[in-house]
Amino acid sequence: MQTLEGGRTNQKLRTRNALVAAARDLVAQGASPTVEDAAAAASISRTTAYRYFRNQAELLAAAHPEIHARSLLPPKPPSDPADRLDAVVRALTKILLDTETQQRTMLRLSLEPTRGPLLLRQGRAIGWIEEALEPLAGRLSKSELRRLVLAVRTAVGVEALVWLTDVADLSRDEAVKTMRWSAAALLRSALADAK
């Protein structure tokens, strides 16, 4: 038999998940949901919703599409840095395409000058790229490795996707190929410079 405390914990988790799901649905529609909006969409009282999220920034940070991914490497990652980086870029671009509407809305929200910090730009992609390039720790200095990670990040992400599709008028497949090519070219360049 489930304990009363365990039941409350499960109910709290369900309530939080319902608020996050409602916020994600609203973001997918291009909205900038407040805590009240998510509460209404989830049929949860405003008072209850504010127990989970003190403000819109916390709600949006929790609703960000890939917030829980710890690693984008496959379970048995390759040892070659180029293969590792390509695996991460492929996984990241899949996330971007699968959640493009949400990603675009989050990008727009993070760029609005009238808001306080939304905690949306948390450097997750940088961490995934760093993990992919870990085998280079002995071949590149810390500053060279950091520069490479940041350069790859500038070439891969929702910002790059938006530019490649909206400005350069590439298809999504072409945009992904370009991001993968750019990441590989940056890696080759960094390794050549290190020699």
N, C-alpha and C positions, 0 to 999 in steps of 0.2 A: 504494500500500500504506500502511495506517495505521501510524503510528509507535507504538512501545511506550508512550511517554509519553502520546500522545494516547489510546491505549486505556485507560490507567490513569485519565486524567481523565474519560473517558466512564463508566468503571466506577464511579468515585467519585460522579459525578453521579447515576447510576442507583441507587446504594445510598442516597444522601441522599434522592432522590425517593421511593424505596420506603418509607423510614422516615416521611417526611412523609405520604405517602398512607395508610400504616397508622395513623398518629396521627389523621388526619382521619376515617378510617372509624370508629375507636374513639370519637372525639368525637361523630360523627354518631349513635352508639348511646347517647350520654349519659354515656360514661365519662370519667374524668380520667386519661388514659394517662400512664404513666411512660415513661422511655427504655426500660426493660426490657420493658414491655408492647408498645411499638411494635416493638422488635426481635423479640420472639416472633411478633407478627402478621405481620411481614415476612420471617420465616425468616432473620434476620440475627443473628449472635452479639452478645451484650451488649457485649463488648469493642469490637467494630467500631462498634456504635451509639454508644458513648460517645466515639468519635473524632469523630463528627459533631455530637453534642449533649451538652454537659457535664452538663446537668440537665433536669428536666421543664420549667422555665420557657422555656429556649431551644427545646425541641421544640414546645411549645404555641404559642410566638410564630411559629415557622416554619409551623405547621399552621393558623394563622388563615386563614379562607376567602379574604379579599380582599387579602392582604398585598402582592401584587405589582402591583396596579392603581395606575398613576401618575396617571391622570386619568380622570374620569368624563364629561368633555365629549365630544361626538361629534367625528369627525375635522375637520369644518368647523363649529366652534361658532358659534352665533348671536352677534350683537353686543349685543343687548338683555340687560341684567342679569337681568330677570325670566325670559326664555326660557332663559338660561344656567343660572340657579338651578333652574328646573323640570327641565331636562335632567339635572342632577346628582342632584336628588332622585329622579327617576324611575329613574335607573341605580342609585342607592344602595338604594332600596327593592326593586328587582329582586334585587340581591345578597342583601339581607336575607331575602327570601322564598325564594330558591333555596337558601340555606344556613341556614335558620331553626334547625334542630336544633343545628347546630354553633355558631351565634351565641348561642343560649340557653345552651348548655353553657359556652362561653367567658365569657359574662357571669357565670354562676354561679361559675365558677372565679376570675374576677377579683375577685369580691366576698367570697370566703372569707377571713376575718380571720387564719387560722392560716398562711397562705402568705406567702412573700416576694413581691416584685414579679414578676408574670408577663409583663411587657412586652407585654400584650395591648392595652392602651389607649394606642396610639401616636399618636393624633391624625390618622389618615389622613382621616377624614371632615371634620375641620376644614380640612385642606389642600385637599380637593376643593371645599368650600364657598368657601374663600378664592379659589380659582382661578375659580370661577363668578362671583364678585362683583368681580373685578379691574377691570372697567370703571367701578366706582364710586369708584375711588381719588381722583379729582378732585372728586367731589361730596360725599363723606363724609370727615370727619377720620379719622385712623388709629384713634382711640379709638371713634368711632361705628361704623366698619367692623368693628372687632374685636368690639364688643358685638353687632352684627348677626350676625356669623358664629357666635358662641357661642350666641346665642338660637336661630338656625336649627338648630344642632347639638342643642340640648336638645329640639327638636320633631321631629327626624328621627334615627332610629337604632334599634338593637335594644331599647334601654330604652323608647322611645316605642312601638314595636311591641308589646312585652310588655304595657305598660300598656293600650294601646288594645284589644288583643284579649282579654287575661285579666281586666282590671278593668272596662273600659268595655263589654266584650262586643260589640265590633264585629267584623265579618267582616274578613278580610285585605284585601279590596278596599276596604272602607270605611276601614280603618286607613290604607292608602296614600293614599286621597283626602284624609283628614284631615291627614296629614303634608304633602302637597303644598299644601293650602290654608293650613296654618299657616306654612309657609315663605314663601309668596307674601304672606300678611298681614303677617308680620314685615318683609318687604322694603318693602311699601307704607308701613308705619308708620315705618320708619327714614327713608325718603325724605321723608315728610310732616314729620317732626320736623326734618330738616335744612333745610327751607325756612323 
